[in-house]
Amino acid sequence: MTQQRTSIDGFVPNNRGRHVGFTSRPVSPAVGDRIRMRRPSLHNPNSGAAPAGNHIATTRLNSRSALPEFTTYTTSQATGSANHMASESMSQAGASAFGQAEGRGRRSARNSAGRQRNGSGKKASFWKRVSWKKVAKRTGLILGIIVLLGAGWFGWKIFKTTAKVFGGGGNALGFLKSTTLKGEDKGRVNILLAGVSSDDPGHEGGELTDSIMLISIDTKNHKAMLLSIPRDLWVNIPGNGHAKINAANIYGEDDNFSEAGYPAGGMGLLENIVSDNFGLPIHYYAKINYSAFRDAVNAVGGISVNIQSTDKRGFYDPNISYVDKGPLKLANGVQTLDGQTALNFARARGDPTGDGRVAYGYAQSDFTRTQNQRLMMVALKDKVTSGGVVTNPLKISQLFDVVAKNMKTDLEPSEIHRLYDINKQITGNNVESLSLNDADGVNLLQNYNGGGQSALAPAAGPDNYSQIQLFLKKKMSNDPVIKEAAKVVVLNGGETSGLATKEQTYLISKGINVVAVDDAPATPGATIILDQTTKKADGTSAKPATLAKLKQLFPGSGSTSPAKVGYPTADFVVILGTNQKAPSTSSSSNN
């Protein structure tokens, strides 16, 4: 009995086939394609079970080759295989014909439906055949992915910025909420802004605060005030004696300054000095490298400023180097400045060059420079809060980068959010620019020789900041007496020595501007108040709030002087009578 062999398919043939070899002609391309496209069935489903032994094992070369295909048959398979292939060919031909007919039927139905939809024999347009529901869904998905990626990137940017600006202690999520600012409950928030050049490796004394500015925000009336503090102001630096105020930051860093109510380090010491001398609280600080101003201006696409020099030619300073786009030259009128030009303008003060080139437009040197700085600060503020910046993610990102690289502050992220909300409500017309050398037409400073250095001191005398404090109170207060800033002279006509000086201190604490004290002829009885203001049309005082306050503080006072007292430029002259007693710490003895 002949042993049967099992093929690799597991099929057992009925008998052992005779090896025929390979065909002497290539297989028909049609047949070859069918063989390559699909594996032959072991049986024809349309003709019942396949005969035993109809196993086909096929080995072929590349179908595109011109060589014949190698085919192995068993003897009992030759006829069956031919029949099987013929049957399959006929079946496929029938299926193909049926498929073509069915396809023509479907296309005809679609064309007919199309003609019914568009009312013509033409095919419906592409836009009518588009599935807008799918388009909208996919577009929304794509936009959603973009928004998520953008939000993630922006969140990372905020986190990175807070880590740098707040020394790793800032809460990045704080930007999402708003926190009430210190001083906001009293309607006034004061921020000390200091500019340094620590980012300039070639600049000696990079930690000297060569630009100091006080920003005071009226949170109730949506107004702001910018006051430049001269870098050469001669002040007492606790623990180090007198020096220029721009050195306070360095002393504070070297001494590791630490005092309750102030931040640690150099900016804390600077806050302490400004608060003590100027008589007002400092709620926050920001220390910024000079290059931050340049980069911020570039980030918002430049700023526009109205150049108004006292020189009809504008401003010219030859000290700016060529690599910094110097020398600086700006004509009067509205000019658009890029970052580098704005930085040059903020630094220029018209110093002589020593090579014969002469600057113009800087009649007041550093005071002119600080005036230009305040001008550009307002312009930058307006640009940052404009719609073209706050709605532009790229510009906001660039501003975050500027802040991260160049600023240190004790403002928390949530407080910055609140500060931004308040700032949006303050227009450029409600920002007042102030200078101590031109305080409503009065110079509150004087040149001073401080230990061989050319410096500045209060006009009232070194360390006497009473006039400066009164000026700031007038600008910051809503008190009508303080806002009138009437000039008051106090004369001692009584019998108590030093009484006029004591009353001066007391009146200043009440917001009254006492500009001079002196002696007067003996004035028996009550104190006299002389109103020397230019009267209104109805004959009343031009500064009624001050007059009412003086009468309150000196009850029973008269208004007629027995003799001429001088001081014609004073608004009010107070002549202390013999009945006047020295004031207490809280009120006048007669109040």
Residue pairs with C-beta under 8 A, 6 or more apart in sequence:
2 15
2 16
4 12
4 13
4 16
5 12
5 13
5 16
6 12
7 13
7 55
7 57
8 57
9 42
9 55
11 42
11 55
12 52
13 52
13 53
13 55
13 74
13 76
14 52
14 53
14 76
15 53
15 74
15 75
15 76
16 74
17 53
17 73
17 74
17 75
17 76
17 77
18 74
18 75
19 72
20 72
20 73
20 75
20 78
22 68
22 69
22 70
22 71
23 68
23 69
23 71
24 68
25 68
26 32
26 66
26 67
26 68
26 69
27 35
27 68
27 69
27 71
30 89
31 85
31 89
32 60
32 63
32 69
33 63
34 88
34 89
34 92
35 58
35 60
36 63
40 56
40 58
40 84
40 88
41 50
41 84
41 88
42 50
42 54
42 55
43 49
43 50
43 54
44 50
44 84
44 87
44 88
46 87
46 91
47 87
50 80
50 84
51 76
51 80
52 76
53 74
53 76
53 77
53 80
54 76
54 77
54 80
54 81
54 84
55 74
55 77
56 73
56 77
56 81
57 72
58 69
58 71
58 72
59 70
59 71
59 72
60 69
60 70
60 71
61 67
61 69
61 70
63 69
73 81
111 123
114 123
114 124
115 121
115 122
117 124
117 128
118 124
118 125
118 128
150 393
154 393
154 397
155 172
157 397
157 400
157 401
158 172
158 175
158 400
159 172
160 404
161 400
161 401
161 403
161 404
162 170
162 171
162 172
162 174
162 175
162 413
163 170
163 172
164 404
164 405
165 403
165 404
165 407
165 408
165 409
166 409
166 412
166 413
167 408
170 412
170 413
171 412
171 413
171 414
172 413
173 413
174 412
174 413
174 414
174 417
175 413
175 414
175 416
175 417
176 417
177 414
177 417
178 414
178 417
178 418
178 421
179 412
179 414
179 415
179 417
179 418
180 418
181 189
181 219
181 283
181 284
181 415
181 418
181 419
181 422
182 189
182 283
182 284
183 189
183 190
183 219
183 281
183 283
184 219
184 418
187 218
187 219
187 220
187 221
187 478
188 216
188 217
188 218
188 219
188 476
189 216
189 217
189 219
189 283
189 284
189 419
189 422
190 214
190 215
190 216
190 217
190 280
190 281
190 282
190 283
190 284
191 214
191 215
191 216
191 217
191 282
191 283
191 284
191 285
191 286
192 212
192 213
192 214
192 215
192 267
192 270
192 271
192 274
192 282
192 284
192 285
192 286
193 211
193 212
193 213
193 214
193 215
193 285
193 286
193 288
194 209
194 211
194 212
194 213
194 249
194 267
194 270
194 285
194 286
194 287
194 288
195 209
195 210
195 211
195 212
195 213
195 288
195 289
195 290
195 293
196 206
196 207
196 208
196 209
196 210
196 249
196 287
196 288
196 289
196 290
197 203
197 205
197 206
197 208
197 210
197 289
197 290
198 206
198 207
198 289
199 206
199 289
199 290
199 291
199 406
200 206
200 290
200 291
205 250
207 249
207 250
207 253
207 266
208 231
208 246
208 247
208 249
208 250
209 231
209 245
209 246
209 248
209 249
209 270
209 287
210 231
210 246
211 228
211 231
211 290
211 346
211 370
211 373
212 228
212 229
212 230
212 231
212 245
212 246
212 270
212 274
213 226
213 227
213 228
213 229
213 370
213 373
213 374
213 377
214 225
214 226
214 227
214 229
214 274
214 278
214 282
215 224
215 225
215 226
216 224
216 225
216 227
216 280
216 475
216 476
217 223
217 224
217 225
217 419
217 422
217 423
217 426
218 224
218 225
218 476
219 422
221 478
222 422
222 425
222 426
222 430
223 426
223 430
223 431
223 432
224 426
224 430
224 431
224 432
225 431
225 432
225 434
225 475
225 476
226 374
226 377
226 378
226 431
226 432
226 433
226 434
227 434
227 435
227 436
227 472
228 367
228 370
228 371
228 373
228 374
228 434
228 435
228 436
229 245
229 274
229 436
230 245
230 366
230 367
230 370
230 436
230 437
230 445
230 456
231 244
231 245
231 246
231 366
232 244
232 245
232 246
232 366
232 454
232 455
232 456
233 244
233 245
233 445
233 455
233 456
233 457
234 242
234 243
234 244
234 245
234 448
234 450
234 455
234 456
234 457
234 462
235 242
235 243
235 244
235 245
235 248
235 273
235 277
235 463
236 242
236 273
236 463
237 243
237 247
237 248
237 251
237 269
237 273
238 269
238 272
238 273
239 251
239 255
240 251
240 255
242 450
242 451
243 251
243 450
244 450
244 453
244 455
245 270
245 273
245 274
248 266
248 269
248 270
248 273
249 266
249 267
249 269
249 270
249 287
250 266
251 257
251 266
251 269
252 265
252 266
252 267
252 268
252 269
252 270
253 265
253 266
255 269
256 264
256 265
257 264
257 265
257 266
257 268
257 269
257 272
258 264
258 268
259 268
259 272
262 268
262 269
262 271
262 272
263 271
263 285
263 410
267 285
267 287
267 408
267 410
270 285
271 282
271 285
274 282
275 281
275 282
277 463
277 465
277 468
278 465
278 468
278 469
278 472
279 465
279 469
279 472
279 473
280 469
280 472
280 476
284 409
284 410
284 411
284 415
285 409
285 410
286 407
286 408
286 409
286 411
287 407
287 408
287 409
288 406
288 407
289 405
289 406
289 407
290 343
290 346
290 347
291 343
291 406
292 402
292 403
292 405
292 406
292 407
293 339
293 342
293 343
293 346
293 376
293 380
294 339
294 340
294 342
294 343
295 339
295 398
295 401
295 402
295 405
295 406
296 339
296 380
296 384
296 399
296 402
297 303
297 337
297 338
297 339
297 342
297 343
297 376
297 380
298 338
298 339
298 398
299 395
299 398
299 399
299 401
299 402
300 380
300 383
300 384
300 389
300 395
300 399
301 383
301 388
301 389
301 395
302 336
302 337
302 338
302 339
303 336
303 337
303 342
303 376
303 379
303 380
303 383
304 334
304 335
304 336
304 337
304 379
305 334
305 335
305 337
305 375
305 376
305 379
306 333
306 334
306 335
306 375
307 314
307 315
307 330
307 331
307 332
307 333
307 334
307 335
308 332
309 315
309 332
309 360
309 361
310 361
310 363
311 360
311 361
311 363
312 332
313 331
313 332
313 360
313 361
314 329
314 330
314 331
314 332
314 361
315 328
315 329
315 330
315 345
315 348
315 360
315 361
315 362
315 372
316 327
316 328
316 329
316 330
316 359
316 360
316 361
317 326
317 327
317 328
317 344
317 348
317 349
317 350
317 351
317 359
317 361
317 362
318 326
318 327
318 353
318 357
318 358
318 359
319 326
319 327
319 348
319 351
319 353
319 359
320 326
320 327
320 328
320 344
320 347
320 348
324 340
324 343
324 344
325 340
325 341
325 344
326 344
327 357
328 341
328 344
328 345
328 348
330 341
330 345
337 345
337 376
342 376
345 372
345 376
346 369
346 372
346 373
346 376
347 369
348 359
348 362
348 369
348 372
349 362
349 365
349 366
349 368
349 369
350 359
350 360
350 361
350 362
350 365
350 368
351 359
351 365
352 358
352 359
353 359
361 368
362 368
362 369
364 371
364 437
367 435
367 437
367 438
370 435
371 433
371 435
374 433
375 433
378 428
378 431
378 433
379 428
381 423
381 428
381 431
382 427
382 428
383 389
384 390
384 399
385 420
385 423
385 424
388 395
389 395
389 396
389 399
390 396
411 419
432 475
434 475
436 443
436 444
436 445
436 468
436 471
437 443
437 444
437 445
439 468
439 471
440 471
440 485
442 471
443 459
444 458
444 459
444 460
444 467
444 468
444 471
445 456
445 457
445 458
445 459
446 456
446 457
446 458
446 459
447 454
447 455
447 456
447 457
448 455
448 456
448 457
448 462
449 455
450 457
457 463
458 464
458 465
458 467
458 468
459 467
460 466
460 467
466 508
469 508
470 482
470 485
470 508
470 511
470 513
471 485
473 482
473 511
474 482
474 483
474 485
474 513
477 483
477 511
479 511
480 545
481 510
481 511
481 512
481 545
481 546
481 549
482 511
483 545
484 543
484 545
484 546
485 513
486 512
486 513
486 533
486 543
486 546
486 571
486 572
487 513
487 515
487 569
487 570
487 571
487 572
488 507
488 512
488 513
488 514
488 515
488 546
488 550
488 570
488 571
488 572
488 573
488 574
489 514
489 515
489 516
489 517
489 518
489 567
489 570
489 572
489 573
489 574
490 500
490 503
490 504
490 507
490 514
490 516
490 517
490 518
490 574
490 576
491 500
491 517
491 518
491 519
491 520
491 565
491 573
491 574
491 575
491 576
492 498
492 499
492 500
492 517
492 518
492 519
492 520
492 576
493 519
493 520
493 521
493 522
493 523
493 528
493 575
493 576
493 577
493 578
494 522
494 523
494 576
494 577
494 578
494 579
494 580
495 522
495 578
496 580
496 581
496 582
499 576
499 580
499 582
500 517
500 518
500 519
500 576
501 517
502 582
502 583
503 514
503 517
503 574
503 576
503 580
503 582
503 583
503 588
504 514
504 517
506 583
506 588
507 514
507 553
508 514
510 549
510 553
511 549
512 546
512 549
512 550
515 570
516 567
516 570
520 565
520 575
520 576
521 562
521 563
522 578
523 562
523 575
523 576
523 577
523 578
524 577
524 578
525 558
525 577
525 578
525 579
526 554
526 556
526 557
526 558
526 577
526 579
526 580
527 554
527 556
527 557
527 558
527 574
527 575
527 576
527 577
527 579
527 580
528 557
528 558
528 559
528 560
528 561
528 574
528 575
528 577
529 547
529 550
529 551
529 554
529 557
529 558
529 559
529 572
529 573
529 574
530 559
530 561
530 565
530 572
530 573
530 574
530 575
531 541
531 547
531 559
531 571
531 572
532 567
532 568
532 570
532 571
532 572
532 573
533 541
533 542
533 543
533 571
533 572
534 542
535 541
535 542
536 542
541 547
542 571
543 571
543 572
546 571
546 572
547 572
550 557
550 572
550 574
551 557
552 591
553 587
553 588
553 591
554 574
554 580
554 588
554 590
554 591
555 590
555 591
556 590
561 573
561 575
565 573
565 575
567 573
579 590
580 589
580 590
581 589
581 590
582 589
583 589
